[in-house]
Amino acid sequence: MSRRVEVVIIGGGVTGASIAFHLAAAGVRDVLLLERRTLASGGTGRSVGIVRQLYPTSETSQMVVRSLAVFQRFREAVGGESGYVACGALIGVSTTMRAKLEATVKLQRSVGVRAEVLEPADLARVEPRIDPENLGAVLYEPESGYGDPTAVTNGYADAARRGGVRIEQGVEVVAIRRAGDRVTGVETGTGERIDAPIVVNAAGLWSPPVARLAGVELPIIVGRHPVFVIERDASFGRPHLVYLDLAGGSYARPETGGLTLTGSLTDDETQHPMEPELLGADVSLDEATEVLERTGRAIPRLAEARYRRGWAGAFDITPDWMPILGESPVRGFWIAAGMSGHGFKLSPAVGEMMAALIVGATPLINPAPFAFGRFAAKAPSGTFVASYLG
């Protein structure tokens, strides 16, 4: 049994759904998205959904600005709900980080980011519950916040279907067919052959083994990143802002029901590789203790919070903690992977860029920094903080 399509997208997370939507918007009608489980069942569904705008390069800054604009008007731009909450985000840095922060913010303002560098003593006017004692400066992004990655995925998928995209769940790609240096299609676990001149690897945490099916090795490590859920005390009051404490090494993101999601910003996930199949596994209170102590120092009122649960999240990490977006050495085999923790917040711009590249148009943002061949065998290392200030 066989059939033919123009484009096969492998992976039904937020990246794959966004690419499908943007390809349909670009006029590509014969697009097939294959997801081996259900939409958003991988890394997307375990993302904390924070949208912050502090990035060290012009290209990533432009991408997050474009993405934020979509989250803010998702119903009009795409359809459905993004669950976006513009509560504001604060990013605390140490004294030694301040000069780099100020230089980065100057760059970001030139591409449209609204942000203000606060003195620690001025923090109280924005969020008085954060302890400023060990901070050298605080970046305030009033438009930043968090969204719902699963809702965004479903919104993109529904809109893609309206544009003619076929989405098939419960279908695993087990082989990628080639003729010489060009891809010719895929084979599924049901034995079906699907002929296609373009195949897009948007398989997230599973992107390295998918790439190997085409004879391509991706410089990606899947690193474990636990997420912990705590319940704020009833007297806490209004939800806190999103807080990313680069000086102390933790983050805190408010959630409905009096909950807060928190985790580490200093653990080197590249030193803690994880099998993707363990995504979502339970974590213990003992594992959470150190991170919760850091979070409690950053926002002292959260030291009184009750631990509820946790899960094993993960990042698909490249050597420079930035995505791979572009064509692989196998012609027609495109890569949108290695999101390194940025997948949700950049997903609108990633879909837009990938669709432009695939149809041969000029992307609105320079794609060169995300090209497959940029690494020269460099191994992934370091921590997520490198993606804030470089």
Secondary structure, 3 states (H helix, E strand, C coil): CEEECCEEEECCCHHHHHHHHHHHHCCCCCEEEEECCCCCCCHHHHCCCEECCCCCCHHHHHHHHHHHHHHHCHHHHCCCCCCCECCCEEEEECHHHHHHHHHHHHHHHCCCCCCEEECHHHHHHCCCCCCCCCCCEEEEECCCEECCHHHHHHHHHHHHHHCCCEEEECCCEEEEEEECCEEEEEEECCCCEEECCEEEECCHHHHHHHHHHCCCCCCCEEEEEEEEEEECCHHHCCCCCEEEECCCCEEEEEECCCEEEEEECCCCHHHCECCHHHCCCECCHHHHHHHHHHHHHHCHHHHHCEEEEEEEEEEEECCCCCCEEEECCCECEEEEECCCCCHHHHHHHHHHHHHHHHHCCCCCCCCHHHCHHHCCCCCCCCCCCHHHHC
